[in-house]
Amino acid sequence: MADTAIIVEGARKKYGGKAGKNALDGLDLTVAAGTVHGVLGPNGAGKTTLVRILSTLLRPDSGRVEVAGHDVVRQAYEVRLRIGLLGQHAALDEELDGRQNLEMFGRLHHLGGRRAG
């Protein structure tokens, strides 16, 4: 759907094998394009797991997960081209300005000087 930014249907993720803990147990979520949403819940509710799946850092065990019309497992590269992710703690060097921080992170990710800046 072109007017849908995020679709999650029956997403499941378990840690620790068969006897492990369900982090997501059949989660359904739809987020319309152009809207802002927050994910709230107590510790252990699966918030971080959901964000990691949406950002392609973690694969769901099952279910359908799409971001911007792209499957997070089969089309991870396409998803990454369309999203940005910032954790709750900015890992910036406060002695550097914005461009210098971008260049530093680009170099850490093995980008050449021109691509890093």
CYANA upper distance limits for C-alpha pairs under 8 A (distance plus 0.5 A):
  1 MET  CA     69 GLY  CA      7.36
  2 ALA  CA     33 ALA  CA      8.42
  2 ALA  CA     68 ALA  CA      8.34
  2 ALA  CA     69 GLY  CA      7.65
  3 ASP  CA     32 ALA  CA      6.44
  3 ASP  CA     33 ALA  CA      5.71
  4 THR  CA     30 THR  CA      7.67
  4 THR  CA     31 VAL  CA      6.48
  4 THR  CA     32 ALA  CA      4.84
  4 THR  CA     33 ALA  CA      5.36
  4 THR  CA     68 ALA  CA      7.57
  4 THR  CA     69 GLY  CA      8.13
  5 ALA  CA     30 THR  CA      8.28
  5 ALA  CA     31 VAL  CA      6.13
  5 ALA  CA     32 ALA  CA      5.88
  5 ALA  CA     33 ALA  CA      5.00
  5 ALA  CA     34 GLY  CA      8.23
  5 ALA  CA     67 VAL  CA      6.24
  5 ALA  CA     68 ALA  CA      5.30
  5 ALA  CA     69 GLY  CA      7.58
  6 ILE  CA     29 LEU  CA      7.96
  6 ILE  CA     30 THR  CA      6.09
  6 ILE  CA     31 VAL  CA      5.47
  6 ILE  CA     32 ALA  CA      7.48
  6 ILE  CA     33 ALA  CA      8.29
  6 ILE  CA     65 VAL  CA      8.05
  6 ILE  CA     66 GLU  CA      6.22
  6 ILE  CA     67 VAL  CA      5.20
  6 ILE  CA     68 ALA  CA      6.83
  6 ILE  CA     69 GLY  CA      8.16
  7 ILE  CA     28 ASP  CA      8.25
  7 ILE  CA     29 LEU  CA      6.43
  7 ILE  CA     30 THR  CA      5.23
  7 ILE  CA     31 VAL  CA      7.15
  7 ILE  CA     64 ARG  CA      8.01
  7 ILE  CA     65 VAL  CA      6.18
  7 ILE  CA     66 GLU  CA      5.63
  7 ILE  CA     67 VAL  CA      7.14
  8 VAL  CA     27 LEU  CA      7.32
  8 VAL  CA     28 ASP  CA      5.56
  8 VAL  CA     29 LEU  CA      5.35
  8 VAL  CA     30 THR  CA      6.78
  8 VAL  CA     63 GLY  CA      7.93
  8 VAL  CA     64 ARG  CA      6.20
  8 VAL  CA     65 VAL  CA      5.02
  8 VAL  CA     66 GLU  CA      7.03
  9 GLU  CA     26 GLY  CA      7.74
  9 GLU  CA     27 LEU  CA      6.79
  9 GLU  CA     28 ASP  CA      5.01
  9 GLU  CA     29 LEU  CA      7.12
  9 GLU  CA     63 GLY  CA      6.15
  9 GLU  CA     64 ARG  CA      5.54
  9 GLU  CA     65 VAL  CA      6.98
 10 GLY  CA     25 ASP  CA      7.95
 10 GLY  CA     26 GLY  CA      4.44
 10 GLY  CA     27 LEU  CA      5.47
 10 GLY  CA     28 ASP  CA      6.01
 10 GLY  CA     62 SER  CA      7.75
 10 GLY  CA     63 GLY  CA      5.12
 10 GLY  CA     64 ARG  CA      7.07
 11 ALA  CA     24 LEU  CA      6.92
 11 ALA  CA     25 ASP  CA      7.12
 11 ALA  CA     26 GLY  CA      5.32
 11 ALA  CA     27 LEU  CA      5.39
 11 ALA  CA     28 ASP  CA      7.30
 11 ALA  CA     60 PRO  CA      6.91
 11 ALA  CA     61 ASP  CA      7.94
 11 ALA  CA     62 SER  CA      6.18
 11 ALA  CA     63 GLY  CA      4.70
 11 ALA  CA     64 ARG  CA      6.79
 11 ALA  CA     65 VAL  CA      7.57
 12 ARG  CA     22 ASN  CA      7.98
 12 ARG  CA     23 ALA  CA      7.91
 12 ARG  CA     24 LEU  CA      5.21
 12 ARG  CA     25 ASP  CA      5.29
 12 ARG  CA     26 GLY  CA      5.71
 12 ARG  CA     27 LEU  CA      7.26
 12 ARG  CA     60 PRO  CA      6.40
 12 ARG  CA     61 ASP  CA      5.98
 12 ARG  CA     62 SER  CA      5.79
 12 ARG  CA     63 GLY  CA      6.79
 13 LYS  CA     22 ASN  CA      6.54
 13 LYS  CA     23 ALA  CA      6.03
 13 LYS  CA     24 LEU  CA      5.47
 13 LYS  CA     25 ASP  CA      7.26
 13 LYS  CA     49 THR  CA      8.37
 13 LYS  CA     60 PRO  CA      5.83
 13 LYS  CA     61 ASP  CA      5.53
 13 LYS  CA     62 SER  CA      7.70
 14 LYS  CA     20 GLY  CA      6.85
 14 LYS  CA     21 LYS  CA      6.04
 14 LYS  CA     22 ASN  CA      4.83
 14 LYS  CA     23 ALA  CA      6.04
 14 LYS  CA     24 LEU  CA      7.40
 14 LYS  CA     61 ASP  CA      7.68
 15 TYR  CA     20 GLY  CA      5.83
 15 TYR  CA     21 LYS  CA      5.91
 15 TYR  CA     22 ASN  CA      6.99
 15 TYR  CA     23 ALA  CA      7.50
 16 GLY  CA     20 GLY  CA      4.54
 16 GLY  CA     21 LYS  CA      6.95
 23 ALA  CA     44 GLY  CA      7.60
 23 ALA  CA     45 ALA  CA      7.13
 23 ALA  CA     46 GLY  CA      5.38
 23 ALA  CA     49 THR  CA      7.33
 24 LEU  CA     45 ALA  CA      8.33
 24 LEU  CA     46 GLY  CA      6.30
 24 LEU  CA     49 THR  CA      8.07
 24 LEU  CA     50 LEU  CA      8.14
 26 GLY  CA     63 GLY  CA      7.99
 31 VAL  CA     35 THR  CA      7.73
 31 VAL  CA     37 HIS  CA      8.02
 39 VAL  CA     47 LYS  CA      6.98
 40 LEU  CA     47 LYS  CA      7.71
 41 GLY  CA     45 ALA  CA      6.29
 41 GLY  CA     47 LYS  CA      7.60
 46 GLY  CA     50 LEU  CA      6.56
 47 LYS  CA     51 VAL  CA      6.87
 48 THR  CA     52 ARG  CA      6.59
 49 THR  CA     53 ILE  CA      6.69
 49 THR  CA     58 LEU  CA      8.10
 50 LEU  CA     54 LEU  CA      6.62
 51 VAL  CA     55 SER  CA      6.56
 52 ARG  CA     56 THR  CA      6.66
 52 ARG  CA     57 LEU  CA      5.46
 52 ARG  CA     58 LEU  CA      5.82
 53 ILE  CA     57 LEU  CA      6.37
 53 ILE  CA     58 LEU  CA      5.23
 53 ILE  CA     59 ARG  CA      6.20
 53 ILE  CA     60 PRO  CA      6.84
 53 ILE  CA     72 VAL  CA      7.76
 54 LEU  CA     65 VAL  CA      7.75
 54 LEU  CA     66 GLU  CA      8.12
 54 LEU  CA     67 VAL  CA      7.33
 54 LEU  CA     72 VAL  CA      7.10
 55 SER  CA     72 VAL  CA      8.01
 55 SER  CA     79 VAL  CA      7.90
 55 SER  CA     80 ARG  CA      7.41
 55 SER  CA     83 ILE  CA      7.93
 55 SER  CA     85 LEU  CA      7.83
 56 THR  CA     72 VAL  CA      6.13
 56 THR  CA     73 VAL  CA      7.47
 56 THR  CA     76 ALA  CA      6.36
 56 THR  CA     79 VAL  CA      8.02
 56 THR  CA     80 ARG  CA      7.86
 59 ARG  CA     72 VAL  CA      8.27
 59 ARG  CA     73 VAL  CA      6.95
 64 ARG  CA     71 ASP  CA      8.02
 65 VAL  CA     71 ASP  CA      6.39
 65 VAL  CA     72 VAL  CA      6.48
 66 GLU  CA     70 HIS  CA      5.54
 66 GLU  CA     71 ASP  CA      4.90
 66 GLU  CA     72 VAL  CA      6.14
 67 VAL  CA     71 ASP  CA      7.10
 67 VAL  CA     72 VAL  CA      7.22
 67 VAL  CA     79 VAL  CA      6.69
 68 ALA  CA     79 VAL  CA      7.49
 68 ALA  CA     82 ARG  CA      7.76
 70 HIS  CA     74 ARG  CA      8.50
 70 HIS  CA     75 GLN  CA      6.29
 70 HIS  CA     76 ALA  CA      8.14
 70 HIS  CA     78 GLU  CA      7.17
 70 HIS  CA     79 VAL  CA      6.53
 71 ASP  CA     75 GLN  CA      5.66
 71 ASP  CA     76 ALA  CA      7.33
 71 ASP  CA     79 VAL  CA      8.01
 72 VAL  CA     76 ALA  CA      5.31
 72 VAL  CA     79 VAL  CA      6.88
 75 GLN  CA     79 VAL  CA      6.93
 76 ALA  CA     80 ARG  CA      6.70
 77 TYR  CA     81 LEU  CA      6.84
 78 GLU  CA     82 ARG  CA      7.23
 79 VAL  CA     83 ILE  CA      6.96
 80 ARG  CA     84 GLY  CA      8.05
 86 LEU  CA     90 ALA  CA      7.66
 92 LEU  CA    101 ASN  CA      6.97
 93 ASP  CA    101 ASN  CA      7.14
 96 LEU  CA    100 GLN  CA      6.07
 96 LEU  CA    101 ASN  CA      6.48
 97 ASP  CA    101 ASN  CA      6.75
 98 GLY  CA    102 LEU  CA      6.84
 99 ARG  CA    103 GLU  CA      6.67
 99 ARG  CA    117 GLY  CA      7.30
100 GLN  CA    104 MET  CA      6.60
100 GLN  CA    117 GLY  CA      8.37
101 ASN  CA    105 PHE  CA      6.78
102 LEU  CA    106 GLY  CA      6.53
102 LEU  CA    116 ALA  CA      7.20
102 LEU  CA    117 GLY  CA      6.99
103 GLU  CA    107 ARG  CA      6.63
103 GLU  CA    113 GLY  CA      7.81
103 GLU  CA    116 ALA  CA      5.18
103 GLU  CA    117 GLY  CA      5.39
104 MET  CA    108 LEU  CA      6.73
104 MET  CA    116 ALA  CA      7.95
105 PHE  CA    109 HIS  CA      6.78
105 PHE  CA    116 ALA  CA      7.92
106 GLY  CA    110 HIS  CA      6.96
106 GLY  CA    111 LEU  CA      5.76
106 GLY  CA    112 GLY  CA      8.13
106 GLY  CA    113 GLY  CA      8.44
106 GLY  CA    115 ARG  CA      7.81
106 GLY  CA    116 ALA  CA      4.71
106 GLY  CA    117 GLY  CA      7.83
107 ARG  CA    111 LEU  CA      5.61
107 ARG  CA    112 GLY  CA      7.06
107 ARG  CA    113 GLY  CA      7.55
107 ARG  CA    116 ALA  CA      6.50
111 LEU  CA    115 ARG  CA      6.24
111 LEU  CA    116 ALA  CA      5.93
112 GLY  CA    116 ALA  CA      6.39
113 GLY  CA    117 GLY  CA      6.76
